[in-house]
């Protein structure tokens, strides 16, 4: 058993060896097999997406970020539980972890919205 999370690890900086290093780290940790997606976007951002139980992601990506000290690694996570959504950025052995905020409209913003009839 365990708690599965959908992960998306992306990076924009780096060179041709960056994707090789990222994939090697994930394979070494046993996180990916044949069931993953690897994409390159038009702006050059590369990302890999997979679902797994990965409890040591902070320690593993911190180690990887030391091997790629000039590359910002962005890891997004979406768990099965409602609201379990987060993102972390890693750079040269340091990281920032954050969750989205729900912001309700102010009374002033609500007052200018039209009323619905159905």
PyMOL commands that set and color helices and strands:
alter all, ss='L'
color gray80, all
select helices_A, chain A and resi 16-28+57-67+107-111
alter helices_A, ss='H'
color red, helices_A
select strands_A, chain A and resi 5-11+37-40+46-52+73-79+85-91+94-98
alter strands_A, ss='S'
color yellow, strands_A
deselect
rebuild
show_as cartoon
